Amino acid sequence: MRQLNVSRITVDELTSFARVDDLGVTDEPWAALARGDLSDEARRAIELVVAGLRRFPPGLVNEATIRARVVIPLLALAEVDRVAAYADVPLAAKLPHVELTGVADAALGYAFAGELRAPFLVVVEAKRGIEAHNPVPQLYAEMLAAAWMNAQAAPNAAVHGCYTVGDCWTFVRMDARGLDTDHPSLTVCSSPEYGTRTEAATVVRTLQSIVRDATP
């Protein structure tokens, strides 16, 4: 069985074992997910994150700083009941001919015994400098791993992900089918890019809607 690390996967490697139908940027479900009301507490927390962005240049600082000051604080605003936002979440999937392993930069899912089990939203931070690479194949592979981890509970459920470039977010929805077959079928669509400084409320409403749809 081939073993692939999701952080280094290429488009050719991904499409060698999965059929990917990429619909590109679509209006829905993103317009619907971005609707809704925010609590006063969430609005105050968003204002603090946005105010903090004025203190440093997001395009120049490292990914760990963006994660600590932007990504995790906004993810945390979608927490409810046992759903939690964690950083550095292990992922693993055993497909018929490929084993995927790796670590998501951040994720939303159910917390149990100090771990995040079967995340339903994973986050990839686009690397810069000499480590720079296209974050999309990595995100798709991480979402596929998350779909496999969720398969026993909801075999046809959609999973979500997003990749961040500096303080900008792009969401992705994946419908994964045939995870127990030789070539799983993945249908994906992407949101427009949302900048935290002007669209943080849209980011949080989208995250909250994803959590609401994923939980009973």
C-alpha positions in Angstrom: 0.0 0.0 0.0 1.3 3.4 -0.9 1.8 5.9 1.9 1.4 9.6 1.2 1.9 12.5 3.5 -0.9 15.1 2.9 1.4 18.0 3.4 3.5 17.0 0.4 1.0 15.5 -1.9 0.8 16.7 -5.6 -2.1 17.0 -8.0 -0.8 14.0 -10.0 -0.6 11.9 -6.9 -4.1 12.9 -5.7 -5.7 12.2 -9.1 -3.9 8.9 -9.4 -6.2 7.4 -6.8 -9.2 9.7 -6.7 -11.5 11.2 -9.3 -11.8 14.9 -8.6 -14.6 17.0 -10.1 -13.6 20.6 -9.3 -16.5 23.0 -9.8 -14.3 26.1 -9.1 -15.8 29.2 -7.3 -19.6 28.9 -6.9 -22.2 31.2 -5.4 -23.8 28.4 -3.3 -23.6 27.1 -0.7 -21.5 30.0 0.4 -24.1 32.8 0.1 -26.5 30.7 2.2 -23.8 29.8 4.8 -22.8 33.5 5.1 -26.3 34.5 6.2 -27.3 34.6 9.9 -27.0 36.7 13.0 -24.0 37.1 15.2 -24.2 37.6 18.9 -22.9 40.7 20.5 -20.1 38.7 22.1 -19.0 37.4 18.7 -19.1 40.9 17.2 -16.8 42.2 20.0 -14.4 39.3 19.6 -14.3 39.9 15.8 -13.5 43.6 16.5 -10.6 42.6 18.7 -9.2 40.3 16.0 -9.5 43.0 13.3 -8.0 45.7 15.5 -5.1 43.4 16.2 -4.4 43.1 12.4 -3.5 46.8 12.4 -0.5 46.1 14.7 1.4 43.9 12.2 1.6 43.2 8.4 -0.2 39.8 7.8 1.7 39.3 4.6 5.1 39.4 6.3 4.8 37.5 9.6 5.0 33.7 9.7 2.1 31.3 9.6 2.2 30.5 13.3 1.6 34.2 14.1 -1.4 34.3 11.7 -2.8 31.1 13.2 -2.5 32.4 16.8 -3.9 35.9 16.1 -6.4 35.3 13.4 -7.3 31.7 12.5 -7.8 30.0 15.9 -9.6 33.1 17.4 -12.2 33.1 14.6 -12.5 29.3 14.6 -13.2 29.4 18.3 -16.2 31.7 17.7 -17.9 28.6 16.0 -17.4 26.4 19.1 -20.6 25.0 20.6 -21.3 22.1 23.0 -18.6 19.5 22.3 -17.4 21.1 19.1 -13.9 22.6 19.5 -11.2 24.4 17.5 -7.8 22.7 17.8 -4.4 23.4 16.2 -2.1 20.6 14.8 -4.8 17.9 14.4 -3.6 14.5 13.3 -5.2 13.0 10.2 -5.1 9.4 8.9 -7.1 7.4 6.2 -6.7 3.9 4.9 -8.2 3.8 1.4 -8.0 0.5 -0.7 -4.6 1.3 -2.2 -3.4 4.4 -0.4 -2.7 5.4 3.2 -2.9 9.1 3.9 -1.3 10.6 7.0 -0.5 14.1 8.2 -1.5 17.0 10.4 -4.0 19.7 9.8 -2.8 23.2 10.8 -6.2 23.7 12.5 -9.6 22.0 12.5 -13.1 22.0 13.9 -14.6 18.8 15.2 -15.7 16.9 18.3 -13.3 16.9 21.3 -12.8 13.7 23.3 -10.1 13.1 25.9 -8.0 16.0 24.8 -8.1 15.0 21.1 -10.2 16.2 18.1 -11.9 13.1 16.6 -13.1 13.0 13.0 -12.9 16.8 12.2 -15.5 18.1 9.8 -13.6 21.3 8.8 -9.8 21.3 8.3 -7.6 24.4 7.7 -4.4 24.6 5.6 -2.2 27.6 6.0 -0.4 28.5 2.7 3.3 28.4 3.3 5.5 31.3 2.1 9.2 31.7 1.3 11.2 28.6 0.3 8.4 26.3 1.6 5.8 27.9 -0.6 3.6 25.5 -2.6 0.0 25.3 -3.9 -2.2 24.6 -0.8 -5.1 23.2 -2.8 -3.9 19.5 -3.3 -2.9 19.4 0.4 -6.4 20.7 1.5 -8.2 18.2 -0.8 -6.1 15.4 0.6 -6.8 16.5 4.2 -10.5 16.8 3.5 -10.5 13.3 2.0 -8.8 12.0 5.1 -11.4 13.8 7.3 -14.2 12.3 5.1 -12.7 8.8 5.7 -12.5 9.4 9.4 -16.2 10.4 9.5 -17.3 7.6 7.2 -18.7 5.2 9.8 -21.0 7.8 11.3 -22.1 9.5 8.0 -20.7 7.8 4.9 -22.1 10.3 2.4 -21.7 13.5 4.5 -19.9 16.5 3.1 -16.8 17.8 4.7 -15.5 21.3 4.6 -12.1 22.9 4.6 -10.4 26.2 4.0 -7.0 27.5 3.1 -5.6 30.8 4.4 -3.2 33.1 2.7 -2.1 35.6 5.2 -5.4 36.8 6.7 -7.5 35.8 3.7 -9.8 32.7 3.8 -11.1 30.5 0.9 -13.6 27.8 1.9 -14.1 24.5 0.1 -16.9 21.9 0.3 -16.2 18.3 -0.6 -18.7 15.5 -1.3 -16.8 12.2 -1.1 -18.3 9.0 -2.5 -17.0 5.5 -2.9 -14.3 5.7 -0.2 -14.1 1.9 -0.1 -13.6 1.6 -3.9 -10.4 1.7 -5.9 -11.1 5.3 -7.0 -13.1 7.5 -4.7 -15.1 10.3 -6.3 -14.6 13.8 -5.0 -16.8 16.8 -6.0 -15.5 20.1 -4.7 -16.5 23.7 -4.9 -14.9 26.8 -3.5 -16.0 30.1 -2.0 -14.8 33.6 -3.0 -11.8 34.8 -1.0 -12.7 36.6 2.3 -10.3 39.1 3.8 -10.4 39.2 7.6 -9.9 42.9 7.9 -13.2 43.6 5.9 -15.1 40.3 5.9 -14.4 38.7 9.3 -18.1 38.6 10.1 -18.7 36.7 6.9 -16.0 34.2 7.8 -17.5 33.6 11.3 -21.0 33.3 10.0 -19.8 30.7 7.5 -18.0 28.8 10.2 -21.0 28.8 12.5 -23.3 27.6 9.7 -20.9 24.7 8.8 -20.9 23.7 12.5 -24.7 23.9 12.7 -25.1 21.8 9.6 -22.6 19.2 10.8 -24.1 18.7 14.3 -27.4 17.0 15.2 
